[in-house]
Amino acid sequence: MAAEAKQGGMDMQTMMETYKKLATPGAPHRLLARMEGSWDARIKSWMEPDQPPVESVGICEQKMVLDGRFLQQEFRGKMMESPFNGIGFMGYDNNSKKFVSTWMDTMGTGIYLFEGDLGEDERSIIQTSSYNDPIQGPMNWRSVTRVVDNDTWAMQMFSTGTGGKEMKMMEGVYSRKK
């Protein structure tokens, strides 16, 4: 066996150092960690753009997992008077230099995948996803998650359907439980 294993022109030690560097949490992970904690949520949902929003409340528990690499979210609340629960994960992929998220909830059986970048204000995470809605057909989503201060964060969700016009679907303001 050779003293140095070569893989793609890189020796084993250099490969391991590269992987270790890519696995190390950095500034984007510290931004996610600011959203760790127990939160009261006030949610507004728009079913039609020209109608007033439906308002609801919920509780959101968030914690950093896997040694500070990912933010795990568990949400419990109501949507149109029915129980609504969701679980998500958000991280920053040092390799692709993108924020990545998953979301799943009790309104369906799909897992939604989001990817995006840090906003110019360096406190907002702007991500996009696509979804094949069973009623409206293919849709594109855009989410904006913003750390307002140490005790508040907010999230907005927009959708663009076959008509090509973006519509605000949801807005949530999360206040740290005292």
Summary of the structure (lengths in Angstrom):
residues: 178
radius of gyration: 19.1
end to end distance: 60.0
largest distance: 70.7
contacts: 475
relative contact order: 0.15
helix: 10%
strand: 59%
